[in-house]
Amino acid sequence: MGPTPAPRKRPTIRDVAAAAGVSRGTVSRVINGGHWVSPDALAAVEEAIRTTGYSANQHARSLVTGRSNSVAFLLTEPQHLLFEDPNFSILLRGAAQALAARGMPLLLMVAGTPEEQKQVSSYVGAGHVDGVLAISSHSGNPLLDALVRQGIPMISCGIPLGFEGSLGYVSADDLGGGRRMTRHLLDIGRTRIATITGPLDTPGGRLRLEGYRDELGSLYDESLVTHADYSRDGGAAGMRTLLERRPDLDAVFVGSDLMAAGALQVLREAGRRVPQDVAVGGFDDSGLAATLDPPLTTMRQPLRRIAGEMVRLLIELIEGGEPAAVTLPTSLVVRASTGSAAPPRS
């Protein structure tokens, strides 16, 4: 056997400059945004980077720029919901793809306990990420308050309750979606329409309930309202509570598709036919809704677009821009769980 070949030397800025026929300063300016570089020099450097296989040393670059060139996807929920709720995986995938197009990695952080919140606050505050995508934040969450006080660039998924004036956000139209689903249930002839909301310290829980209440007007009845935690078990518990309290209900608007899955199971166990006896509507259309039995009528939120818009606003913020807010429309997707006619009267 011959001698082991020496490892290939990693290309440097000097190599790129020599290949492009420009100075190292010009190469550095191209790598750091291309400012004050002529079109010809820019094209030559980009070609030299491609042919030499050069890639920036991110650690060294971070020492110069003071940036980590990475972003955190921060979920302030118990860890099991990351895998149970399909919304989070869609948002995570969408954010990762949007950042990959900019050459930036995404760090997943879960902070559902006080200990995890302290760890995340310390890690983010030390500058290990340039900004935070805050997912499923609750009003009064001390972690959000700590990050805001540290001046961390952050964009919230949903209106950041308590921080509306200081944080940018991207939200689905929760209020309008709540109204639209309730109107659909009224239009098919249902008159005793219940709701299982999400937590009222979240924008979805609060605003979807507000839309439901606005649309019902004088028909609103507090006994037809209960609250849960966006989990399948929470939806099941909420449905049991409603059936015990109001066995005459003929429809239920559930604040998420995952909770609706639990509600459907309880209705089936109770011998209630869907949609003949009870029409069921959800919220999200993340993929789960179409697989349920029966397939679930729901409000579709544009989750992939929400993720992309969050990344766009966060990058603008990191680069010195002002906080901005975007609200995206929801749309009604009608499936078999609501049928089309009023239930038979006994």
C-alpha positions in Angstrom: 0.0 0.0 0.0 1.2 3.5 -0.8 1.3 6.4 1.7 -2.0 7.8 2.9 -2.7 10.9 0.9 -2.7 14.2 2.9 -6.2 15.6 3.5 -7.3 18.2 1.0 -6.7 21.7 2.2 -9.8 23.7 2.7 -10.0 26.6 0.2 -9.5 30.1 1.6 -10.4 33.6 0.7 -6.9 33.9 -0.8 -7.6 31.0 -3.1 -10.9 32.5 -4.2 -9.2 35.9 -4.8 -6.4 34.3 -6.9 -8.9 32.3 -9.0 -11.1 35.4 -9.6 -8.2 37.8 -10.2 -9.4 40.3 -7.5 -8.3 41.4 -4.1 -9.1 39.5 -0.9 -11.0 42.6 0.2 -13.3 42.3 -2.8 -14.0 38.6 -2.0 -14.8 39.6 1.6 -17.3 42.2 0.4 -19.0 39.7 -1.8 -19.3 37.1 1.0 -20.7 39.8 3.3 -23.5 41.0 1.0 -21.9 42.2 -2.3 -21.9 45.9 -1.4 -19.6 48.2 -3.4 -18.6 45.4 -5.8 -18.9 45.8 -9.6 -21.1 43.4 -11.5 -18.0 41.9 -13.3 -16.1 41.4 -10.1 -19.2 39.9 -8.4 -19.6 37.4 -11.2 -15.9 36.5 -11.1 -15.9 35.9 -7.4 -19.1 33.8 -7.5 -17.6 31.6 -10.2 -14.4 31.3 -8.2 -16.3 30.3 -5.1 -18.1 27.6 -7.2 -14.9 26.2 -8.8 -12.8 26.2 -5.7 -15.5 24.8 -3.4 -15.0 27.6 -0.9 -17.4 27.9 2.0 -17.4 30.6 4.7 -16.0 29.7 8.1 -19.1 30.5 10.1 -17.3 30.6 13.4 -14.8 33.1 12.2 -17.5 35.1 10.4 -19.5 35.2 13.6 -16.6 36.7 15.5 -16.4 39.5 13.0 -20.2 40.1 12.5 -21.4 39.4 16.0 -24.0 37.1 14.5 -24.6 33.3 14.8 -26.3 33.1 11.4 -28.9 30.8 12.9 -32.5 31.1 14.1 -34.5 29.3 16.9 -37.8 27.7 16.4 -39.2 28.0 19.9 -42.2 25.9 21.0 -43.5 26.9 24.4 -45.6 23.7 24.8 -45.0 20.3 26.4 -42.7 18.2 24.3 -45.3 15.6 23.3 -47.4 18.2 21.4 -44.5 18.7 19.0 -45.2 15.2 17.7 -48.9 14.9 18.4 -50.0 18.2 16.8 -49.4 18.2 13.0 -49.5 22.0 12.9 -46.1 22.3 14.6 -44.4 19.9 12.2 -45.7 21.9 9.2 -44.6 25.2 10.7 -41.2 23.7 11.5 -40.7 22.3 8.0 -41.8 25.5 6.4 -39.5 27.7 8.5 -36.5 25.3 7.9 -37.1 25.5 4.1 -37.4 29.3 4.1 -34.2 29.6 6.1 -32.3 27.0 4.0 -32.9 29.2 1.0 -31.0 31.9 2.9 -28.2 29.6 4.0 -29.3 29.7 7.6 -29.9 26.7 9.9 -32.9 26.4 12.2 -32.5 25.3 15.8 -35.5 23.6 17.5 -36.1 24.5 21.1 -38.9 23.3 23.3 -39.7 25.2 26.5 -42.8 23.7 28.1 -41.5 23.6 31.7 -40.0 26.3 33.9 -36.6 24.5 33.8 -36.6 24.5 30.0 -37.7 28.1 29.9 -34.7 29.1 32.0 -32.3 27.1 29.8 -33.7 28.7 26.6 -33.5 32.2 28.0 -29.9 31.7 29.0 -28.9 30.1 25.6 -30.7 32.7 23.5 -29.6 35.6 25.6 -25.9 34.5 25.2 -26.2 35.2 21.5 -26.2 31.6 20.1 -29.0 32.5 17.7 -29.8 35.8 15.9 -33.5 35.6 16.4 -36.5 33.6 17.5 -39.7 32.3 15.9 -42.0 32.0 18.8 -44.6 29.3 18.3 -47.8 28.8 20.4 -47.0 31.5 23.0 -49.3 32.0 25.9 -50.0 35.4 27.6 -48.1 35.8 30.8 -45.4 33.4 29.7 -42.2 34.5 31.6 -39.9 33.3 28.8 -41.4 35.6 26.3 -41.1 38.5 28.7 -37.4 37.6 29.4 -36.6 37.5 25.7 -38.3 40.8 25.0 -36.4 42.5 27.9 -33.2 41.1 26.4 -34.0 42.7 23.1 -33.9 39.4 21.2 -35.3 39.8 17.6 -38.5 37.7 17.7 -41.6 37.1 15.6 -44.7 35.4 17.0 -46.9 32.9 15.4 -50.3 34.4 16.2 -51.0 37.7 18.0 -48.6 37.8 21.0 -51.1 38.6 23.8 -49.6 41.2 26.1 -46.9 42.1 23.6 -49.0 43.4 20.7 -47.2 46.8 20.7 -43.7 45.4 20.8 -43.5 42.1 18.9 -44.1 41.5 15.2 -46.3 38.5 14.3 -47.9 36.5 11.6 -51.4 35.2 12.3 -54.2 33.4 10.6 -57.5 35.3 10.8 -58.7 33.5 14.0 -61.6 35.9 14.6 -62.9 35.7 11.0 -62.4 31.9 11.0 -64.4 31.5 14.1 -67.3 33.5 12.6 -67.2 31.6 9.3 -67.4 28.2 10.9 -70.2 29.2 13.2 -72.1 30.7 10.2 -71.7 27.5 8.3 -73.2 25.5 11.2 -76.1 28.0 11.4 -76.6 27.8 7.6 -77.1 24.0 7.7 -79.9 24.5 10.3 -78.1 23.8 13.6 -79.5 25.9 16.5 -77.8 24.5 19.6 -74.1 25.0 18.6 -71.5 24.3 21.2 -67.8 25.1 21.1 -64.7 23.6 22.6 -62.1 26.4 22.7 -58.4 26.3 23.0 -56.7 27.9 26.0 -57.9 31.4 26.5 -54.4 32.6 27.2 -53.6 31.9 23.5 -54.8 34.1 20.5 -56.5 31.1 18.8 -58.4 30.2 21.9 -59.5 33.7 22.6 -60.3 35.0 19.1 -62.0 31.9 17.7 -64.3 32.0 20.7 -64.9 35.7 20.1 -65.8 35.0 16.4 -68.2 32.2 17.5 -69.9 34.5 20.0 -70.2 37.4 17.6 -71.8 35.2 14.9 -74.3 33.7 17.3 -75.4 37.0 18.7 -78.5 36.5 20.8 -78.2 32.7 20.4 -75.0 32.6 22.4 -75.4 30.4 25.5 -72.5 30.1 28.0 -73.6 26.5 28.9 -72.6 25.5 25.4 -69.0 26.6 25.9 -66.1 24.7 27.4 -62.3 25.0 27.2 -59.5 22.6 26.5 -55.7 22.5 25.8 -55.3 21.8 22.0 -54.7 18.1 22.6 -56.8 15.0 21.6 -57.4 14.2 25.2 -58.5 17.8 25.9 -61.0 17.6 23.0 -62.4 14.4 24.4 -62.8 15.8 27.9 -64.4 18.9 26.5 -66.9 16.8 24.5 -67.8 14.7 27.6 -68.4 17.9 29.6 -70.7 19.3 26.9 -72.7 16.1 26.5 -73.3 16.0 30.3 -74.2 19.6 30.5 -76.2 20.0 27.2 -77.2 16.6 25.8 -79.5 18.4 23.4 -76.6 20.1 21.4 -76.8 19.5 17.7 -73.4 20.9 16.6 -70.0 21.6 18.0 -67.2 23.9 16.7 -63.9 22.6 18.0 -61.0 25.0 18.2 -58.5 22.6 16.6 -58.6 19.5 14.4 -56.6 17.5 17.0 -59.2 18.3 19.7 -61.9 17.5 17.2 -60.4 14.0 16.8 -61.0 13.5 20.5 -64.5 14.9 20.3 -65.5 12.6 17.5 -64.3 9.6 19.5 -66.5 10.6 22.5 -69.5 11.2 20.2 -69.1 7.8 18.7 -68.8 6.2 22.1 -72.0 8.0 23.2 -73.9 6.7 20.2 -74.3 10.1 18.6 -74.2 10.0 14.8 -72.0 12.6 13.0 -73.4 14.6 11.2 -77.0 13.3 11.6 -77.2 14.0 15.3 -74.3 16.3 15.9 -72.4 18.3 13.2 -68.7 18.8 14.0 -66.4 21.5 12.7 -62.7 22.0 13.4 -59.9 24.5 12.8 -56.5 24.0 11.0 -56.8 21.6 8.0 -53.2 20.5 8.7 -53.7 17.0 7.1 -55.4 15.3 10.0 -58.9 16.5 9.2 -59.2 14.6 6.0 -58.2 11.3 7.7 -60.8 11.4 10.4 -64.1 9.3 10.4 -66.1 11.1 9.1 -63.7 13.5 7.3 -63.8 16.8 9.2 -65.2 20.1 8.0 -62.6 22.7 9.2 -61.1 26.1 8.7 -57.9 26.0 6.7 -55.1 28.2 7.9 -52.2 28.7 5.5 -49.5 27.2 7.7 -46.7 27.0 5.2 -47.2 30.6 4.2 -47.4 31.6 7.8 -43.9 30.0 8.4 -42.5 31.7 5.3 -43.8 35.1 6.3 -42.5 34.6 9.9 -39.0 34.0 8.5 -39.2 37.0 6.2 -40.2 39.4 9.0 -37.6 38.0 11.4 -34.8 38.4 8.9 -35.9 42.0 8.3 -35.9 42.5 12.1 -32.4 41.0 12.5 -31.1 43.3 9.8 -32.4 46.4 11.6 -36.0 46.7 10.4 -39.0 47.5 12.5 -41.5 44.9 13.9 -44.3 44.2 11.5 -47.5 42.2 11.6 -49.3 40.1 8.9 -52.7 38.5 9.2 -53.6 35.9 6.6 -57.1 34.7 5.6 -58.6 31.3 6.5 -60.9 29.4 4.3 -63.8 26.9 5.0 -63.3 23.3 3.9 -66.6 21.4 3.9 -66.4 17.7 4.5 -68.8 15.0 5.7 -68.7 15.8 9.4 -71.2 18.7 8.9 -73.3 17.2 6.1 -75.6 19.7 4.4 -79.0 19.4 6.1 -80.6 20.1 9.5 -80.8 17.1 11.8 -84.1 15.3 12.2 -86.4 16.6 14.9 -87.7 14.2 17.5 
